[in-house]
C-alpha cells in the first residue's frame, strides 16, 4: 500500500493508520499546501503474512514427517 494523506488526517488516528499497514507500506504526509512533509514506512510484518508463513511451515513439517 502506498498512499498520500494530509498531516491533519493522519494526526486524528495515527495509531490506527500504523496498525493497518504491513511491512513496506508507505504513507506520504503532505502539508496544507499539498507538498510532501514526511514519509511513514512500516517496519512491522503484517498479521496475515505472519499467519500464512506459520501455515506454510506447518505444511512443510507435516510433509517432512510423512517422508521420513
Order of alpha helices (4+ residues) and beta strands (2+ residues): beta-alpha-alpha-beta-beta-alpha
